[in-house]
Structure formats: structure tokens, C-alpha cells
């Protein structure tokens, strides 16, 4: 998952029999470009703007901000987020720093740990509940979202990648620094002398697994007096109850229990993604962020005694519970995806109501007369515009809201109604068109609406902000004109890591959201990012499989997450095999290389990969199976497991059957037309046999630009031409009469837009899509997932998916055939033009 670009010389695999690009024997090796590189993104956008538009980028930014200000929010007004959810938080809101994820009460003030993206130091906000104002801001170079009031009454803060714990006195002066052997995670006060903390070893040079540790620290001198390893998955929070130490391990779905000397007592199984905790008496309440539940551990008995449901509108998971607090009567749970605090009866988990919060609540405290509710994304909808060199993640400015406890009883009924009606849609509905039997879902990269379609001539566009207009993207302009103009559609993730999580699962977990900001600002190590078990627990392809709906995946790296869950199913989350695969899934660079390596292994034997028997033979072949294992685990352990466990081998074969193994993953050195060539061959064979899958998910990433193989204009023109080949192929197929194509970006971080920086291009194409219509209903990425599920008969993946607005208004009841686009852009590079013409010839054009 790491996004930091590494200078590597890599071999670009040929993923089809057609050339990837023209030979260039004289030039340097292609640059291996990360999916998002914050160090380059803002500068690239500026340079591209000024090269293409020949005007000042600063003037364009100022203009976009003025246009957006015309719809600026009024105080105490209902806010509709780009996600479609509505918020009007209770109480008084105080702005703090970037993406606050944890808070502590210290000397009468709320200490907000602002551990979000920052190019310089991160920060701690000291907020006065009495004045509802920030009274002090402390800069710290590196943070992990954990703090505690400990020995001497001082404040102790985790330093994350700094491998340190910082001690602050009551005047907020740095009183000490305790060094840890590795990346610092959660910490807690043990007693008047000791702290308990967790860390993870640095990455091993001789292997890929690290070890997590719990340590006891003497605060008088900083010495570690006890240390215990607790496994290969990273810890998150630490809590001390009656002298016992409890550590949450999100990826393992476990809470580790230790005694005061850090002797391991037991490991308690809880829900998926246990993250934060809170206590009352002997009870430890564990927030299972990916299971929509609270696991109640009776620490006297050392076992889970109750489980409280925290779902929303009856969905099984997806509210993203992120923290909890108690007042002796009530249990309060922050629900990040619902933008609310759930109030439960602390004794039995009975529902009492909701308190509306800001955008993405992540922490809360029970004060003497108030509740303090931390919302990581604040109130104002995100409007990234590269202002003053800011990166999109730096715009996630949080708030601390103060709610008087005396106001809760009277307002809880109306607040509850507000929260229950705040979702984008409560229409669980039926299929919008029963004629559609095939859906092709295409995910592209990083563009706003105005950047591409501002010059469309209809809909809500602003041509002055268009960079890649009709002359560069004639196919996309044709689609928006001929079919439906979707001028009010948004992305839900700020960057590619969260964006692809949303397009594949409708969800980005609280842990992923927190980690992305650390990671994109260079504040993680391999050992601190080992968390696929803390991400989405299921995906749209899982929803398809549950209903026996066949599917195929083209290039989407998120599909590798399902391999992790498959291994967990057979061998457990703490298994060495899970850890090894987990390591390879934490880095975009590594994931790309894994998928490229698999493509290199399987492409020469592609015919065998088309059947279960062929794949079984390949995975058992000593010349192929160990190579696949090496790609996925770094050794032969996967191969050995598959040969000794027949059930796992069968599951592994089924997993690979759904993946087009010669389709290139994200790699800006491979043309999108090369990707489409691989797809076309697979599709045409299946279409001729009537075997086209009902659902196909593919990436088409090169409108990202930023690579060194082509110019930005050529990259975007190439992407546009590749989309044309897909649609031409479909329009000539048997499947076309009952098909729908949905296209959207993964995020919109690389351009300006006069409405909102998260507004993006989106396209709907097919015989049953309206012609020539402007559809300004508010849609987003999850609307597409919801629509796909309704059309094909799968259940929603998550709460966001279930409550997204279906795209009912794009359909017509009778079919209109025909796909007659204009010529592709003359800006297409010569090598891409040659490849495009070869593909046209293959279609008989």
C-alpha cells in the first residue's frame, strides 16, 4: 500500500502479442511510477496546466475558489457531503488539525492528536471545553494516534515512525523522550511509575516478517523493564484494566491479554478489525470496526461475555465504528461512515439513539458535563484545489464538537431521526432495468469533471478549467453527449488507496483512512503497514460469488486482498503464510510487481489458466507452482500449503480463475491499449461461446499521467482511445444487447473543478441508457456499486453500498442501439496510433 516512489529499473512485461510501445534503445529506462506520489502530484498538476493552458495555475486556483465560494456553507446549516450523506452536527464545533484520530483529557483540556497528512511536523491541538477554543498547538515531527495521561500526571504521546514516546508536562513543555526499538503504536498508563507501550520491529533484511512487542517502561528513567512478543500482526491500542494489559490486533481479529509482568495470559477472539477500546469497571469494550459490533470482555473472567450490534438500517457491516466511551450508564460509539455517535445502554447494548457528529467521527470523551466528539474530516465538504501547494489529504481538517450532556435527553429523539434520514438513499429498491445481464465496470484515475468535460457545451461545466478537452478526449465527449451527461457525480476516496477500496467494497475502514495519511507523508515503515486484515472484509466480487454470479477481474490490485482472506480462512490470521502475503499487500509498488510477475509466469501458458484442471496442473507443476509462491510469499510456503491441503488448492484455483492474468496492473509504462488488447482477446472468445461473465471489473489507469513513456496529453488520449476499443468491441458483440458499461475515476485529486474538487467524470453506456440526456442527480462511486448489485441480483457489499443512491434516472425502458463515435484524438502518440489501428483491424473496422 505504500505510495512513495522508489527508483527501480523494472522490466516491462508484454501482456499481449501486440507491442506495448515503440522501442526506444537510446532513452533511459522507464520510470516506475507509484499510483499516487504526493511529492509530485501538486507540481505535476501545476506544470501540466501551464504547459497546456499557457496561463497561470495560481490564477486558475483563485478562480475555482471564487466559483466554489458562491455556494459556501452557512453556519448551522445542513451540509450535504460529496458522498451524499447529510450532516448537521450537534453542539459547538472547534476546528483543529489534520485528520484527528484520538483524543485525551489532560489538565482540563481536550488533547486532539492530529495524525493526518503533513509535509512538515504533525500537531496536537489543546482545546478548552469551557471556551470551545484552541488554546495551544504543539508541533511534533511524527505521531501515531495514541496518547495517555501517565506517571507524574504528565501527557505521553506515541511518536510512530520516530520510534519514541514523548512526555509533556502540564505547561505542554517537552519533559522527556523515551526511545523504543521499533515503530511506536499504542500506549497506556500502567500505574504511578510505569507505562505500557507497543512497537513493531523494523523490517528484517533477511526476511519479510516483523514481530510486534508489548513493553513496560519505567517513566523515571525510560528503561524497558519487561518485553513480550505478541505475533506478526501489528498492534493498535493498549488498555490497562485492574493490572492486566489488553492489546488490540486489528488484522488478527484478536485482543491479547497479559498480566502486569507482561506474561501472555490468553488471546481472545473478537470481531474483524478490533481497533479502539473503552472501559467501565471490569468490562473492556472493544470496537470491532469491520464487524459493526462491540465485543464486551469481562476482564475478571478473561472472556468475551457480550456482543453489541452497532449496524445501521439492518446492514451486516460498514458503519465503521472507530471509538467508544462510557459514562456509567451509556455506551457511546463513534460511527465513522454514518457521521454519528450511537448511544447504547451500557449494560445490555440496547439502542437508545444517535447524536449527529461532523464528517467522519473518530474519537470521543465523556467530560464532566459534556461530550467531546472528534470528527476527522470536520464539517466543510472537501474541496481540494491544490491551494498554496497543499495536497488533497492536507485539507482534511478536523473538528472537536462539544455537546452538553444536559441537552441529550430532550434532543435525542430528533437527533436520532436526523441521523436515520441522513443517508443518501433509503430506497432499497428493485432492479432499475431487468433487461441488463452484463455490467462492465471501468475504473480510471484521478480526474475532475471540469478538467475533462468542462467544455462539453451542456451540463454544469466550466470550460476555463478544462485541460484535456474535446480535442484530446473525443470519445468521452461523445459518450457524455450521445448517452447521458452525468454532471453531479463524485468520488468518495481522497486518493487512490482509499478510492480503489471504495470502488471495490463501497468502504474505506477507519484504520485504512488513518494509515493512508501517515503513509502518503512518509510516516510508515513496512512493519507498520502490515494490515490487510484491517481493511475491507469483503468486496463486490464476494457479493457476486455469494449469489453464484460469475465475474472477472482485470488489473485491480484490490483483488489480492481476497487472497489474504482466503489464506486466513484456511490457516488463520496469525499464520506465517498470512503474514507473508500480508506484507506483499501493503505496498502499491510491491503489489504491482507481484501482479506483473504473475502475468509473466502465466501469460506463456494462458490457455491452461482458462480451466480449473489447467490451473490445478500449473499450480502443482514444480516449474510453475514454486514461482507463483515466490511471487506471493517470497518463498515456497504457498506452494507447499497448496500441495498438502486439497481444499486450499481448490480454493486457490478458483481464485485465479476469476483473474485475467495477462492484463497489466497499474503501471504507467504499459499502454492502456495493450491492456485492452488482452481484454479483447479474452472477451471475444467468451462472447462467441456465450460465456461472457455477468460482471467484469477492469482498471484503465493511464489518464493518471505522470509517467515518462508519453506526454500527459498522449497519456490521456491513449486512455480515451482504449475506452473506445472496449466500447467498439462490446457494440459488435452478442452480449451488447443486454449490457451496461459504467465508467468512473478512482479519485479526483489532480485537477480543478468549479463545483467541488471531488466531482468527477462518469459515463454510462449501453442500449438501455438514455440518449442525449443531462442527468444531474447526485451520484458517486458507491451509486455505481449499488446499481450493479440491483441489476445483477447481488446483495450490497456494505452499509454505504446498501444506502447509496441507485442510478435509476440514467435508464430508458426500450433499447436504442448504435455506437458511432468520432475519430480518436490526433494527439495520440505514433506507437499508440499504430496499436489502435491494429485493434480496429481485429474488429473488422
Residue, then its C-alpha position, 0 to 999 in steps of 0.5 A: x500500500x505504500x505510495x512513495x516512489x522508489x527508483x527501480x529499473x523494472x522490466x516491462x512485461x508484454x501482456x499481449x502479442x501486440x507491442x506495448x510501445x515503440x522501442x526506444x534503445x537510446x532513452x533511459x529506462x522507464x520510470x516506475x511510477x507509484x499510483x499516487x506520489x504526493x511529492x509530485x502530484x501538486x507540481x505535476x498538476x501545476x506544470x501540466x496546466x501551464x504547459x497546456x493552458x499557457x496561463x497561470x495555475x495560481x490564477x486558475x486556483x483563485x478562480x475555482x475558489x471564487x466559483x466554489x465560494x458562491x455556494x459556501x456553507x452557512x453556519x448551522x446549516x445542513x451540509x450535504x457531503x460529496x458522498x451524499x450523506x447529510x450532516x448537521x452536527x450537534x453542539x459547538x464545533x472547534x476546528x483543529x488539525x489534520x485528520x484527528x484520530x484520538x483524543x485525551x483529557x489532560x489538565x482540563x483540556x481536550x488533547x486532539x492528536x492530529x495524525x493526518x497528512x503533513x509535509x512538515x511536523x504533525x500537531x496536537x491541538x489543546x482545546x478548552x471545553x469551557x471556551x470551545x477554543x484552541x488554546x495551544x498547538x504543539x508541533x511534533x515531527x511524527x505521531x501515531x494516534x495514541x496518547x495517555x495521561x501517565x506517571x507524574x500526571x504528565x501527557x505521553x504521546x506515541x511518536x510512530x515512525x520516530x520510534x519514541x514516546x514523548x512526555x509533556x508536562x502540564x505547561x505542554x513543555x517537552x519533559x522527556x523522550x523515551x526511545x523504543x526499538x521499533x515503530x511506536x503504536x499504542x500506549x497506556x498508563x500502567x500505574x504511578x511509575x510505569x507505562x505500557x507501550x507497543x512497537x513493531x520491529x523494523x523490517x528484517x533484511x533477511x526476511x519479510x516478517x516483523x514481530x510486534x512487542x508489548x513493553x513496560x517502561x519505567x517513566x523515571x528513567x525510560x528503561x524497558x523493564x519487561x518485553x513480550x512478543x505478541x505475533x506478526x500482526x501489528x498492534x493498535x491500542x493498549x488498555x490497562x484494566x485492574x493490572x492486566x494489559x489488553x492489546x488490540x490486533x486489528x488484522x488478527x481479529x484478536x485482543x491479547x491479554x497479559x498480566x502486569x509482568x507482561x506474561x501472555x495470559x490468553x488471546x481472545x477472539x473478537x470481531x474483524x478489525x478490533x481497533x479502539x477500546x473503552x472501559x467501565x469497571x471490569x468490562x473492556x469494550x472493544x470496537x470491532x470496526x469491520x464487524x459493526x459490533x462491540x465485543x464486551x470482555x469481562x476482564x475478571x473472567x478473561x472472556x468475551x461475555x457480550x456482543x453489541x450490534x452497532x449496524x445501521x438500517x439492518x446492514x451486516x457491516x460498514x458503519x465503521x465504528x472507530x471509538x467508544x466511551x462510557x459514562x456509567x450508564x451509556x455506551x457511546x460509539x463513534x460511527x465513522x461512515x454514518x457521521x454519528x455517535x450511537x448511544x447504547x445502554x451500557x449494560x445490555x447494548x440496547x439502542x437508545x439513539x444517535x447524536x449527529x457528529x461532523x464528517x467522519x467521527x473518530x474519537x470521543x470523551x465523556x467530560x464532566x458535563x459534556x461530550x467531546x466528539x472528534x470528527x476527522x474530516x470536520x464539517x466543510x465538504x472537501x474541496x481540494x484545489x491544490x491551494x498554496x501547494x497543499x495536497x488533497x489529504x492536507x485539507x482534511x481538517x478536523x473538528x472537536x464538537x462539544x455537546x452538553x450532556x444536559x441537552x441529550x435527553x430532550x434532543x435525542x429523539x430528533x437527533x436520532x431521526x436526523x441521523x436515520x434520514x441522513x443517508x443518501x438513499x433509503x430506497x432499497x429498491x428493485x432492479x432499475x432495468x431487468x433487461x441488463x445481464x452484463x455490467x462492465x465496470x471501468x475504473x480510471x484515475x484521478x480526474x475532475x469533471x471540469x478538467x475533462x468535460x468542462x467544455x462539453x457545451x451542456x451540463x454544469x461545466x466550466x470550460x476555463x478549467x478544462x485541460x484535456x478537452x474535446x480535442x484530446x478526449x473525443x470519445x468521452x465527449x461523445x459518450x457524455x453527449x450521445x448517452x447521458x451527461x452525468x454532471x453531479x457525480x463524485x468520488x468518495x476516496x481522497x486518493x487512490x488507496x482509499x478510492x480503489x477500496x471504495x470502488x471495490x467494497x463501497x468502504x474505506x475502514x477507519x484504520x485504512x483512512x488513518x494509515x493512508x495519511x501517515x503513509x502518503x507523508x512518509x510516516x510508515x515503515x513496512x512493519x507498520x503497514x502490515x494490515x490487510x486484515x484491517x481493511x475491507x472484509x469483503x468486496x463486490x466480487x464476494x457479493x457476486x460469488x455469494x449469489x453464484x454470479x460469475x465475474x472477472x477481474x482485470x488489473x485491480x490490485x484490490x483483488x489480492x486482498x481476497x487472497x489474504x482472506x482466503x489464506x486466513x480462512x484456511x490457516x488463520x490470521x496469525x499464520x506465517x503464510x498470512x503474514x507473508x502475503x500480508x506484507x506483499x499487500x501493503x505496498x502499491x509498488x510491491x503489489x504491482x510487481x507481484x501482479x506483473x510477475x504473475x502475468x509473466x509466469x502465466x501469460x506463456x501458458x494462458x490457455x491452461x489458466x482458462x480451466x480449473x484442471x489447467x490451473x490445478x496442473x500449473x499450480x502443482x507443476x514444480x516449474x510453475x507452482x514454486x514461482x507463483x509462491x515466490x511471487x506471493x510469499x517470497x518463498x515456497x510456503x504457498x506452494x507447499x500449503x497448496x500441495x498438502x491441503x486439497x481444499x486450499x488448492x481448490x480454493x486457490x484455483x478458483x481464485x485465479x480463475x476469476x483473474x485475467x492474468x495477462x492484463x497489466x496492473x497499474x503501471x504507467x509504462x504499459x499502454x492502456x491499449x495493450x491492456x485492452x488488447x488482452x481484454x479483447x482477446x479474452x472477451x471475444x472468445x467468451x462472447x462467441x461461446x456465450x460465456x461472457x461473465x455477468x460482471x467484469x471489473x477492469x482498471x484503465x489507469x493511464x489518464x493518471x499521467x505522470x509517467x515518462x513513456x508519453x506526454x500527459x496529453x498522449x497519456x490521456x488520449x491513449x486512455x480515451x482511445x482504449x475506452x473506445x476499443x472496449x466500447x467498439x468491441x462490446x457494440x459488435x458483440x452478442x452480449x451488447x444487447x443486454x449490457x451496461x458499461x459504467x465508467x468512473x475515476x478512482x479519485x479526483x485529486x489532480x485537477x480543478x473543478x468549479x463545483x467541488x474538487x471531488x466531482x468527477x467524470x462518469x459515463x454510462x453506456x449501453x442500449x438501455x441508457x438514455x440518449x442525449x440526456x443531462x442527468x444531474x442527480x447526485x451520484x458517486x462511486x458507491x451509486x455505481x456499486x449499488x446499481x450493479x448489485x440491483x441489476x445483477x441480483x447481488x446483495x450490497x457489499x456494505x452499509x454505504x453500498x446498501x444506502x447509496x443512491x441507485x442510478x435509476x434516472x440514467x435508464x430508458x425502458x426500450x433499447x436504442x442501439x448504435x455506437x458511432x463515435x468520432x475519430x480518436x484524438x490526433x494527439x495520440x502518440x505514433x506507437x499508440x496510433x499504430x496499436x489502435x489501428x491494429x485493434x480496429x483491424x481485429x474488429x473488422x473496422 
